[in-house]
């Protein structure tokens, strides 16, 4: 489906950041701009799937898969 272009360390960092932002969404129930924490879905999804559209556009590949 998508070409894997996110390496293992990059994936772990993205998943941790995504989970931290989503935790902020649930922990700050009375925050004015609480919905901004939902941006954590983007790094979480790219970390889980191992593919980043922005990396594809600018030609970055942190994945160490041999071709």
SULCORSUL-V242053 format. One record per residue. RES is the residue in one letter. PHI is phi in radians with two decimals (* if undefined). OMEGA is omega in degrees with one decimal (none if undefined). NEAR is the number of other C-alpha atoms within 10 Angstrom. Layout:
BEGIN
res->RES phi->PHI omega->OMEGA near->NEAR
res->RES phi->PHI omega->OMEGA near->NEAR
END
This chain:
BEGIN
res->X phi->* omega->175.7 near->4
res->X phi->-2.02 omega->176.8 near->10
res->X phi->-1.31 omega->178.4 near->12
res->X phi->-1.27 omega->179.3 near->17
res->X phi->-2.36 omega->179.1 near->23
res->X phi->-2.04 omega->-178.6 near->25
res->X phi->-1.31 omega->-173.1 near->16
res->X phi->-1.17 omega->179.1 near->14
res->X phi->-1.17 omega->178.2 near->12
res->X phi->-1.06 omega->179.1 near->15
res->X phi->-1.13 omega->-179.4 near->23
res->X phi->-1.09 omega->179.6 near->16
res->X phi->-1.10 omega->179.3 near->14
res->X phi->-1.11 omega->-179.9 near->23
res->X phi->-1.15 omega->179.9 near->21
res->X phi->-1.13 omega->179.1 near->15
res->X phi->-1.12 omega->179.0 near->18
res->X phi->-1.07 omega->179.1 near->23
res->X phi->-1.16 omega->178.6 near->18
res->X phi->-1.14 omega->178.7 near->14
res->X phi->-1.17 omega->177.9 near->20
res->X phi->-1.19 omega->175.6 near->19
res->X phi->-1.12 omega->176.1 near->14
res->X phi->-1.07 omega->177.5 near->18
res->X phi->-1.07 omega->-177.2 near->20
res->X phi->-1.41 omega->-177.5 near->13
res->X phi->-1.49 omega->179.5 near->11
res->X phi->-1.84 omega->-174.8 near->12
res->X phi->-1.18 omega->-176.9 near->11
res->X phi->-1.79 omega->-179.5 near->9
res->X phi->-1.23 omega->-177.3 near->11
res->X phi->-1.19 omega->-178.8 near->8
res->X phi->-1.92 omega->-177.8 near->10
res->X phi->-1.02 omega->-176.8 near->14
res->X phi->-1.11 omega->179.0 near->13
res->X phi->-1.14 omega->176.6 near->13
res->X phi->-1.12 omega->180.0 near->18
res->X phi->-1.17 omega->174.4 near->16
res->X phi->-1.08 omega->176.4 near->13
res->X phi->-1.11 omega->176.6 near->21
res->X phi->-1.14 omega->-177.8 near->17
res->X phi->-1.17 omega->178.6 near->15
res->X phi->-1.13 omega->177.9 near->21
res->X phi->-1.12 omega->179.9 near->23
res->X phi->-1.16 omega->-180.0 near->16
res->X phi->-1.18 omega->176.7 near->20
res->X phi->-1.23 omega->-179.5 near->24
res->X phi->-1.24 omega->-176.7 near->14
res->X phi->-1.44 omega->178.0 near->15
res->X phi->1.34 omega->-179.1 near->20
res->X phi->-2.37 omega->-179.7 near->21
res->X phi->-2.17 omega->-178.2 near->20
res->X phi->-1.15 omega->-179.8 near->12
res->X phi->-1.19 omega->175.1 near->9
res->X phi->-1.05 omega->179.0 near->13
res->X phi->-1.11 omega->-178.7 near->15
res->X phi->-1.15 omega->-177.1 near->8
res->X phi->-1.73 omega->172.7 near->8
res->X phi->1.41 omega->178.1 near->9
res->X phi->-1.64 omega->176.6 near->12
res->X phi->-2.46 omega->178.6 near->16
res->X phi->-1.73 omega->-179.3 near->15
res->X phi->-1.42 omega->-177.6 near->16
res->X phi->-1.80 omega->177.7 near->11
res->X phi->-1.28 omega->178.4 near->10
res->X phi->-1.45 omega->-179.5 near->4
res->X phi->-1.69 omega->none near->3
END
